[in-house]
């Protein structure tokens, strides 16, 4: 190529600068302590002394398929942060950098703005004034590991001589990379040896090397601690000093096997310490191979490597665990109940001896059975539902008959809890024989039924006595008092006028006293037997009684609802009335209520009586509430309800009043509500 005078001078200056760059790069390869320091130094030299706009070194990331910048200079506008440069054959990898990396040859583009291969980066290059580029592969040994990339502001900057000089720079870098790699390899080898030595000395295992005939060559610090011999006491001595008389034959056999090339791994045995005590160890023996002087290229066993691991604590722990297991087994088998343990597939894993004894099945039969097979078919659905509940919610319990192999069924109370065993959900549970409790419950129920019947009979007798007494008071004393009142009236009319004036006020007082007595008698008869209960029904009797209570107490009383259809039987009607009567008495005496509501309603075959007040209330959790110490009223109400087969519920809180509900199954329909 021919140049004008000015162009020749310009090129000479350019070449002169690049020669200077080459010299400084050579110096940098000698003086730079690390690869990264060299890379940064070279990029700086190329820009500052080579009249280049920017220089960078990329390192190939084969896994990502990218060329990643590891050093740069002159990239003030962050060109490399805005572009993606690939090393594979995609569009971003077909530019100068990717091509040089893949082909291992320099790649020059003297017209970046018109070169088709630079299209993906053209806009960014134009913005930064890049007009020409040259890329040179960097090698580690025979493989390309990176690229040297330089940019110029002049189109056509990189001619043959410039390229040759820059190629020399890249070759110097490649030579330096080989040197650094050798140093790194040597450093890794030395570090490996140092690490190995440190590991051998710091490990808790005793590491010993011997000649092929069993003489100790190396003895680490752990060996000294483990066996009590210092290194100078053991080096050159037979390793058999560590073997007691009982294990001498075993020691000889082991040495023979290892010298024959076999590896013995983690053999559990014992060895003799300097103080004469025996130590449990896990012994690993391996042959040390070396060259056979008489046969080039052939290796032979030249020594033995022995590693002793102290397992005395593990052995002690195993012995303790074995004792604990034996104790646990004894405890489990001595339990009066049955213990069972199975996984979420229903596979029986463990059970105690009582389980086998009570069930009558052998261990092999139990292992093959599903837990639900130990129950009657009628109970299995409930039992399986409780099993699912354990695995879903964590715990559950159930009462069911446990069926033995001979068909004997015994009532048991079973509990189960979920736990993880070997990473799998399992159920552990206990079964307790409740046959005695069931018998006691049956006997208690029989006594309760007898007491209920007795209570019902006593209440019937009491009501009959009250009814008879009320009738007797009405038919005898009431009639006699009425006759006495009539006689007083006749006597007063028959007296002469003078006597009427003198005795009239006494006759009037007597008549008034007699009327008060008759009124008290009527109140007593009402209390003994509510009027209208038999003729008009419960609802009418409650309204009348509430009216009288309201008159006496001043409390606001409301009676709502309807008469049950059909009417309640006499026993049920009087029981409901007496409960309401007692509740009203308690309200007036104790509750300090200002309003009280009685509601009779019938729905879905159940007749309900609700009595609610706005009084001071009480805590139903107190002993007084539980045992009826507010007087015998609550106990009496509950007994009356139970006597007719009804349920009585009391809900109350301090400061929030009290509600009493009596519910009795009753075949009837809902009628129209009334209110008083």
C-alpha positions in Angstrom: 0.0 0.0 0.0 1.3 3.4 -1.0 1.1 6.4 1.4 1.5 10.1 1.0 4.2 11.9 3.0 1.7 13.0 5.7 0.1 9.6 5.9 3.5 7.8 6.1 4.5 10.1 8.9 1.2 9.4 10.7 1.7 5.7 10.3 5.3 5.9 11.6 4.1 7.7 14.7 1.3 5.1 15.1 3.8 2.2 14.8 6.2 3.9 17.1 3.5 4.2 19.8 2.6 0.5 19.3 6.3 -0.5 19.6 6.3 1.4 22.9 3.1 -0.4 23.9 4.7 -3.8 23.1 7.8 -2.9 25.2 5.7 -1.8 28.2 3.5 -4.9 27.9 6.6 -7.1 28.0 7.7 -5.3 31.2 4.2 -5.7 32.7 4.1 -9.5 32.0 7.3 -9.7 34.1 6.3 -7.4 36.9 2.6 -8.0 37.4 1.9 -10.2 40.4 -1.5 -11.5 39.2 -3.4 -12.1 36.1 -6.0 -9.5 36.8 -3.3 -6.9 37.6 -1.7 -7.7 34.3 -4.9 -7.4 32.3 -5.7 -4.0 33.8 -2.2 -2.8 33.2 -2.2 -3.9 29.5 -5.6 -2.1 28.8 -4.3 1.1 30.4 -1.0 0.9 28.3 -3.0 0.4 25.1 -5.2 3.4 25.6 -2.7 5.8 27.2 0.3 5.0 24.9 -1.3 3.4 21.8 -3.6 6.2 20.7 -6.6 3.9 21.1 -10.0 5.0 22.3 -10.8 1.9 24.4 -9.3 -1.5 25.2 -10.8 -4.4 27.1 -10.1 -8.1 27.8 -13.0 -10.6 27.7 -13.0 -14.0 29.4 -15.1 -16.8 27.9 -18.0 -18.1 30.0 -18.7 -21.4 28.1 -21.7 -22.3 30.3 -23.5 -18.9 29.6 -22.1 -18.7 26.1 -20.9 -15.1 26.7 -17.7 -13.1 26.6 -17.5 -11.3 29.9 -15.3 -8.2 30.4 -12.6 -8.8 33.1 -10.5 -5.6 32.5 -11.1 -2.4 30.6 -9.8 1.1 30.0 -11.2 4.1 28.2 -14.8 2.9 28.6 -16.0 6.1 30.3 -19.4 5.9 28.5 -20.0 2.3 29.7 -20.1 0.8 26.2 -19.5 -2.7 27.6 -22.5 -2.4 30.0 -24.9 -1.7 27.1 -23.9 -4.5 24.7 -24.1 -8.3 24.8 -21.3 -10.3 23.2 -21.7 -14.0 22.7 -19.2 -16.7 21.9 -21.6 -19.1 20.1 -23.1 -18.7 16.7 -26.0 -16.4 17.4 -26.2 -12.9 16.0 -24.6 -11.4 19.0 -21.7 -13.9 18.6 -20.9 -13.1 14.9 -19.1 -9.9 15.5 -15.3 -9.5 15.6 -15.1 -10.6 19.3 -17.2 -13.7 19.0 -15.6 -14.7 15.7 -12.0 -14.3 17.0 -12.9 -16.4 20.1 -14.5 -19.2 18.0 -11.9 -19.3 15.2 -8.8 -18.6 17.3 -7.7 -16.0 14.7 -7.5 -12.2 14.8 -10.5 -10.4 13.5 -10.2 -6.8 12.2 -13.0 -4.4 11.3 -11.6 -1.2 9.9 -15.1 0.2 9.2 -17.4 -0.6 12.1 -20.3 1.5 10.8 -20.5 -0.3 7.5 -19.4 -3.8 8.5 -22.5 -6.2 8.4 -21.1 -8.3 11.3 -21.2 -5.3 13.7 -24.8 -4.4 13.1 -26.0 -5.4 16.7 -23.6 -2.9 18.2 -23.4 -0.2 15.5 -25.6 2.4 17.2 -23.6 2.3 20.5 -20.3 2.4 18.6 -21.4 5.4 16.5 -22.5 7.2 19.7 -19.0 6.7 21.2 -16.9 7.5 18.2 -15.7 4.0 17.5 -14.8 3.6 13.8 -12.4 0.6 13.8 -11.7 -2.4 16.0 -9.4 -5.4 16.2 -9.8 -8.5 18.3 -7.0 -11.0 19.2 -7.6 -14.4 20.8 -5.9 -15.1 24.1 -4.8 -18.7 24.7 -4.2 -20.8 27.8 -2.1 -23.7 26.4 -3.8 -24.7 23.2 -7.3 -23.5 23.9 -8.8 -20.0 23.5 -9.8 -18.6 26.9 -10.4 -14.9 26.1 -9.9 -12.0 23.7 -8.0 -8.7 23.6 -10.3 -6.0 22.1 -9.1 -2.6 21.0 -11.0 0.3 19.3 -9.8 3.3 17.3 -11.5 6.6 16.3 -10.0 6.3 12.8 -11.5 4.2 10.0 -8.8 2.0 8.6 -6.6 2.3 11.6 -5.6 -1.4 11.8 -3.3 -2.2 8.9 -0.9 -5.1 8.6 1.9 -3.7 10.7 -0.4 -2.5 13.4 -2.1 -5.8 13.5 1.2 -7.6 13.7 2.3 -5.5 16.7 -1.0 -6.0 18.5 -0.8 -9.7 17.8 2.6 -9.7 19.5 0.9 -8.1 22.5 -1.8 -10.8 22.6 0.9 -13.5 22.3 2.8 -12.0 25.2 -0.4 -12.1 27.2 -1.0 -15.7 26.2 2.6 -16.6 27.3 1.9 -14.8 30.6 -1.3 -16.7 31.1 0.6 -20.0 30.7 3.0 -18.8 33.3 0.3 -17.8 35.7 -1.5 -21.1 35.1 1.7 -23.1 35.9 2.2 -21.0 39.1 -1.4 -21.6 40.1 -1.0 -25.3 39.4 2.1 -25.4 41.6 0.4 -23.4 44.2 -2.6 -25.7 44.2 -0.4 -28.7 44.5 1.5 -27.1 47.4 -1.7 -26.0 49.0 -3.1 -29.5 48.5 -0.1 -31.0 50.3 -0.3 -28.5 53.1 -4.0 -29.1 53.5 -3.5 -32.8 53.5 -0.8 -32.4 56.1 -3.0 -30.1 58.2 -5.9 -32.5 57.9 -3.8 -35.4 58.9 -2.5 -33.5 61.9 -5.8 -31.9 62.9 -8.1 -34.9 62.4 -9.5 -36.7 65.4 -8.6 -40.0 63.8 -5.2 -41.7 64.3 -3.4 -41.8 61.0 -0.5 -44.3 60.8 1.7 -45.4 57.9 3.8 -48.6 58.0 6.2 -50.5 55.9 4.8 -53.6 54.2 6.2 -55.7 57.1 4.4 -53.6 59.7 7.0 -51.0 61.0 5.6 -47.6 61.8 6.8 -44.8 59.5 4.3 -41.9 60.3 2.4 -41.3 63.5 0.2 -38.2 63.7 -0.8 -36.2 66.8 -4.2 -37.9 67.2 -2.4 -41.3 67.3 -0.3 -40.0 70.2 -3.4 -38.8 72.0 -5.4 -41.9 71.3 -2.9 -44.6 72.2 -0.6 -42.7 74.6 2.6 -43.2 72.6 4.6 -40.2 71.4 5.8 -40.3 67.7 9.4 -41.0 68.7 8.2 -44.0 70.7 6.5 -45.6 67.8 8.3 -44.7 64.6 10.4 -47.7 63.6 8.5 -50.0 66.0 6.1 -52.7 64.9 2.5 -51.6 64.8 1.6 -54.9 66.5 2.4 -53.1 69.8 -1.2 -51.8 69.6 -2.6 -55.3 69.5 -3.5 -57.4 72.6 -2.9 -61.1 72.7 -6.5 -62.0 71.8 -6.3 -60.0 68.6 -2.8 -61.0 67.4 -4.0 -63.5 64.9 -6.6 -61.1 63.5 -3.8 -58.5 63.1 -1.6 -60.9 61.1 -4.5 -61.8 58.8 -5.3 -58.1 58.2 -1.7 -57.3 57.3 -1.6 -60.2 54.9 -4.8 -59.1 53.2 -3.7 -55.5 52.8 -0.2 -56.4 51.5 -2.1 -58.5 48.9 -3.7 -55.3 47.7 -7.1 -55.5 49.5 -8.7 -52.5 51.3 -10.3 -53.1 54.7 -12.8 -50.5 55.6 -14.2 -49.6 59.1 -13.5 -52.9 60.8 -14.7 -52.7 64.4 -12.2 -54.1 66.8 -10.1 -53.2 69.9 -6.5 -52.0 70.2 -4.2 -51.8 73.2 -3.2 -48.4 74.7 0.1 -47.6 76.4 -1.5 -47.8 79.8 -2.8 -51.3 79.1 -6.4 -50.4 78.6 -8.4 -51.5 75.5 -9.9 -49.0 73.1 -12.8 -49.7 70.7 -11.8 -48.5 67.3 -13.1 -48.6 63.7 -10.0 -49.6 61.6 -9.5 -48.8 57.9 -6.4 -50.3 56.2 -5.3 -49.6 52.6 -2.1 -50.5 50.7 0.4 -47.8 49.7 1.5 -48.4 46.1 5.0 -47.6 44.7 7.2 -48.4 41.7 8.8 -51.8 41.5 12.6 -51.1 40.8 13.0 -54.5 39.2 10.1 -54.1 36.8 9.7 -50.7 35.2 6.1 -49.6 34.8 4.9 -52.0 37.4 3.7 -50.9 40.8 3.7 -52.9 44.0 2.6 -52.5 47.7 5.3 -50.6 49.5 3.5 -49.8 52.7 0.2 -49.7 54.6 -2.0 -46.8 55.6 -4.0 -47.3 58.8 -6.8 -45.0 60.1 -8.1 -45.7 63.7 -11.3 -44.0 64.7 -12.2 -44.0 68.4 -15.7 -45.5 68.7 -15.6 -46.0 72.5 -18.3 -43.3 73.1 -20.4 -44.7 70.3 -20.1 -48.2 71.8 -21.0 -46.8 75.2 -24.0 -45.0 73.7 -25.1 -48.1 71.8 -24.9 -50.1 75.1 -26.9 -47.4 76.8 -29.4 -47.3 74.0 -29.6 -51.1 74.2 -30.3 -51.0 77.9 -32.8 -48.2 77.3 -34.5 -50.2 74.6 -34.7 -53.3 76.9 -36.1 -51.1 79.7 -38.7 -49.6 77.3 -39.6 -53.0 76.0 -40.1 -54.3 79.6 -42.1 -51.2 80.5 -44.3 -51.5 77.4 -44.9 -55.2 77.8 -45.8 -54.8 81.5 -48.5 -52.2 80.8 -52.0 -53.3 81.7 -53.4 -51.9 78.5 -52.5 -52.5 74.9 -50.0 -50.4 73.0 -50.0 -50.2 69.2 -48.0 -48.3 66.5 -48.8 -48.3 62.8 -48.2 -46.0 59.7 -50.7 -44.2 57.6 -51.1 -47.2 55.3 -52.3 -49.2 58.3 -49.2 -51.4 58.5 -48.7 -52.6 62.0 -45.1 -51.7 63.1 -44.9 -52.3 66.9 -47.2 -53.6 69.6 -46.7 -54.7 73.2 -47.0 -58.2 74.6 -50.4 -57.4 76.1 -51.7 -56.8 72.6 -50.7 -60.2 71.4 -52.0 -61.9 74.6 -55.4 -60.2 74.6 -56.0 -60.5 70.9 -54.9 -64.1 70.7 -53.1 -63.6 67.4 -49.4 -64.4 66.8 -46.9 -61.6 65.9 -46.9 -62.7 62.3 -50.7 -62.6 62.1 -50.8 -59.1 63.7 -48.2 -57.8 61.3 -50.3 -58.9 58.4 -53.6 -57.4 59.7 -55.0 -53.9 59.4 -55.9 -52.1 62.6 -59.6 -52.0 61.7 -59.7 -55.8 61.6 -59.6 -56.0 65.4 -63.2 -54.5 65.6 -66.7 -55.6 64.8 -67.9 -54.7 61.4 -70.5 -52.4 63.0 -67.8 -50.4 64.7 -65.2 -50.3 61.8 -66.6 -47.2 60.1 -66.5 -45.2 63.4 -63.0 -46.5 64.2 -61.6 -45.7 60.7 -63.1 -42.2 60.9 -61.2 -41.7 64.2 -58.0 -43.0 62.6 -58.4 -40.5 59.8 -59.0 -37.8 62.4 -55.7 -38.6 64.0 -53.7 -38.3 60.8 -55.6 -35.1 59.8 -55.8 -33.3 63.1 -53.2 -34.9 65.3 -55.2 -36.9 67.9 -58.5 -38.6 68.6 -60.1 -41.2 70.8 -62.9 -43.7 70.5 -64.8 -46.4 72.5 -65.3 -49.7 70.8 -65.2 -53.4 71.4 -61.8 -55.1 70.8 -62.4 -58.5 69.2 -60.0 -61.3 69.9 -59.2 -64.1 67.6 -61.7 -66.4 69.4 -64.5 -63.8 68.9 -64.4 -62.5 72.4 -65.4 -58.8 72.4 -64.1 -56.5 75.2 -65.0 -52.8 75.5 -61.9 -50.6 75.2 -61.2 -46.9 75.3 -58.6 -46.2 72.5 -56.5 -43.1 72.1 -54.2 -42.2 69.2 -51.7 -39.4 68.4 -49.9 -38.7 65.2 -46.1 -38.6 65.0 -43.4 -38.8 62.3 -41.3 -41.9 62.1 -38.7 -42.3 59.4 -40.3 -39.3 57.6 -43.7 -40.9 57.5 -46.9 -40.1 59.5 -47.6 -42.8 62.0 -50.2 -43.4 64.8 -49.2 -44.4 68.3 -52.0 -45.3 70.7 -53.1 -47.0 73.9 -56.2 -49.1 74.6 -57.6 -49.4 78.1 -60.1 -52.1 79.1 -63.2 -50.3 80.2 -65.4 -53.4 80.8 -65.6 -52.7 84.6 -66.4 -49.0 83.9 -69.1 -50.0 81.4 -70.6 -52.4 84.0 -70.5 -49.6 86.6 -72.1 -47.2 84.2 -74.9 -49.7 83.4 -75.4 -50.2 87.2 -75.4 -46.4 87.7 -77.9 -45.9 84.9 -80.1 -48.5 86.5 -79.9 -46.7 89.8 -80.5 -43.4 88.1 -83.6 -44.8 86.4 -84.8 -46.1 89.7 -84.1 -42.8 91.4 -85.9 -40.9 88.6 -88.9 -43.2 88.9 -88.9 -42.8 92.7 -88.6 -39.0 92.3 -91.4 -39.0 89.8 -93.5 -41.1 92.2 -92.7 -38.8 95.1 -93.7 -35.7 93.1 -96.9 -37.5 92.0 -97.7 -38.3 95.7 -96.8 -34.7 96.6 -99.1 -33.2 94.0 -101.9 -35.6 94.9 -101.5 -34.6 98.6 -101.5 -30.9 97.6 -104.6 -31.5 95.4 -106.3 -33.3 98.2 -105.3 -30.7 100.8 -106.5 -27.9 98.5 -109.8 -29.7 98.0 -110.2 -30.3 101.8 -109.5 -26.7 102.6 -112.0 -25.6 100.0 -114.7 -28.1 100.9 -114.4 -27.9 104.7 -112.6 -24.8 106.1 -113.6 -22.7 103.2 -117.3 -23.6 103.6 -117.1 -23.2 107.3 -115.5 -19.7 107.0 -118.2 -18.8 104.5 -120.9 -19.9 107.0 -119.2 -18.0 109.8 -119.2 -14.9 107.7 -122.9 -15.3 107.0 -123.6 -15.8 110.7 -121.8 -12.7 111.6 -123.8 -10.8 109.1 -127.1 -12.2 110.5 -126.1 -11.5 114.0 -125.3 -7.9 113.2 -128.7 -7.5 111.5 -130.5 -9.1 114.5 -129.0 -6.9 117.2 -131.1 -4.1 118.6 -130.1 -0.6 117.6 -128.4 0.3 120.9 -126.3 -2.9 120.7 -125.6 -2.3 117.1 -124.1 1.1 118.0 -122.0 -0.4 120.8 -120.9 -3.7 119.1 -121.1 -2.7 115.5 -117.4 -1.8 115.2 -116.4 -5.1 116.7 -118.6 -7.0 114.3 -117.1 -5.1 111.4 -113.5 -5.9 112.6 -114.4 -9.5 113.0 -116.0 -9.5 109.5 -112.8 -7.9 108.0 -110.6 -10.4 109.8 -112.7 -13.2 108.5 -112.5 -11.9 105.0 -108.6 -11.6 105.2 -108.5 -15.1 106.5 -110.5 -16.3 103.6 -108.3 -14.4 101.2 -105.1 -16.0 102.8 -106.8 -19.4 102.5 -107.5 -18.8 98.8 -103.8 -17.9 98.3 -102.7 -21.1 100.0 -105.1 -23.2 97.8 -103.8 -21.5 94.7 -100.2 -22.4 95.7 -101.2 -26.0 96.5 -103.0 -26.4 93.1 -103.1 -23.7 90.5 -106.7 -22.9 89.5 -107.6 -23.7 85.9 -104.5 -25.9 85.2 -106.7 -29.0 84.7 -109.6 -27.2 83.0 -107.9 -24.4 81.0 -104.3 -25.7 80.6 -100.7 -24.7 81.3 -100.7 -21.4 79.4 -103.7 -20.0 81.2 -102.4 -21.1 84.6 -99.0 -19.4 83.9 -100.7 -16.2 82.9 -102.8 -16.2 86.1 -99.9 -17.0 88.3 -97.7 -14.3 86.6 -100.4 -11.8 87.2 -100.5 -12.5 90.9 -96.7 -12.4 91.2 -96.6 -9.1 89.4 -99.2 -7.6 91.8 -97.2 -8.8 94.8 -93.7 -7.8 93.6 -94.2 -4.9 91.2 -92.0 -6.7 88.6 -92.9 -6.3 85.0 -94.1 -9.8 83.7 -94.8 -10.8 80.2 -96.3 -14.2 79.2 -96.1 -15.1 75.5 -96.8 -18.2 73.4 -99.5 -20.7 73.1 -101.1 -23.7 74.8 -99.4 -26.9 73.5 -101.6 -28.9 71.1 -102.5 -31.5 72.2 -102.3 -30.4 75.8 -99.6 -31.8 78.1 -100.5 -34.6 80.4 -101.2 -33.8 84.0 -97.8 -34.8 85.2 -95.9 -32.8 82.6 -98.2 -29.8 83.0 -97.8 -29.6 86.8 -94.0 -30.1 86.4 -93.7 -27.2 83.9 -95.9 -25.0 86.2 -93.9 -25.8 89.3 -90.6 -25.1 87.5 -92.0 -21.7 86.4 -93.3 -21.1 89.9 -89.9 -21.8 91.4 -88.1 -19.6 88.8 -90.4 -16.7 89.5 -89.8 -17.1 93.2 -86.0 -17.1 92.7 -86.3 -14.0 90.5 -88.3 -12.0 93.0 -86.2 -13.1 96.0 -82.7 -13.0 94.6 -82.3 -11.6 91.1 -83.4 -8.0 91.7 -85.0 -8.0 88.2 -87.3 -5.4 86.9 -88.7 -7.4 84.0 -89.3 -11.0 83.4 -90.6 -12.9 80.3 -92.2 -16.3 80.1 -92.4 -17.8 76.6 -94.2 -21.1 75.7 -93.5 -22.4 72.2 -93.9 -25.6 70.3 -91.9 -26.5 67.2 -90.5 -29.6 65.5 -92.2 -31.9 68.0 -90.6 -30.2 71.0 -92.4 -28.0 73.6 -90.2 -25.4 75.2 -90.7 -23.1 78.2 -88.3 -20.1 78.4 -88.1 -18.0 81.5 -85.7 -15.0 81.2 -85.1 -12.0 83.6 -82.9 -8.9 83.5 -81.6 -9.4 87.0 -78.0 -9.5 88.4 -77.3 -13.1 87.2 -74.6 -15.4 88.5 -71.7 -17.6 87.4 -72.9 -21.1 86.5 -69.3 -22.3 87.1 -69.5 -21.6 90.8 -69.9 -24.4 93.3 -73.2 -22.9 94.5 -74.6 -23.0 91.0 -73.4 -26.6 90.4 -74.7 -28.0 93.7 -77.9 -25.9 94.1 -76.7 -23.8 97.0 -78.9 -20.9 95.9 -81.5 -22.8 97.9 -82.9 -26.1 96.8 -84.8 -24.4 94.0 -82.5 -25.2 91.1 -82.1 -28.8 92.2 -85.9 -29.2 92.5 -86.4 -27.7 89.1 -83.9 -30.1 87.5 -85.4 -33.1 89.3 -88.9 -32.1 88.1 -87.7 -31.8 84.5 -85.9 -35.2 84.6 -88.9 -36.8 86.2 -91.0 -36.1 83.0 -88.1 -36.8 80.5 -87.4 -33.1 79.8 -84.1 -31.3 79.8 -83.4 -28.1 81.8 -80.8 -25.6 80.8 -79.6 -22.6 82.8 -77.6 -19.8 81.2 -76.5 -16.9 83.3 -73.7 -14.4 83.7 -73.1 -11.9 86.4 -74.8 -8.6 85.4 -76.5 -10.2 82.3 -79.6 -11.8 83.8 -80.6 -15.5 83.7 -82.5 -17.7 81.2 -84.0 -21.1 82.1 -85.2 -23.3 79.3 -87.1 -26.5 79.7 -87.6 -28.7 76.6 -89.8 -31.8 76.3 -90.4 -33.9 73.2 -94.1 -33.5 72.5 -96.2 -34.4 69.4 -97.9 -31.2 68.5 -98.1 -28.3 66.0 -97.3 -24.7 66.4 -100.3 -22.6 67.3 -100.9 -18.8 67.2 -98.9 -16.8 69.7 -100.6 -14.9 72.5 -99.1 -12.3 74.8 -100.1 -11.0 78.2 
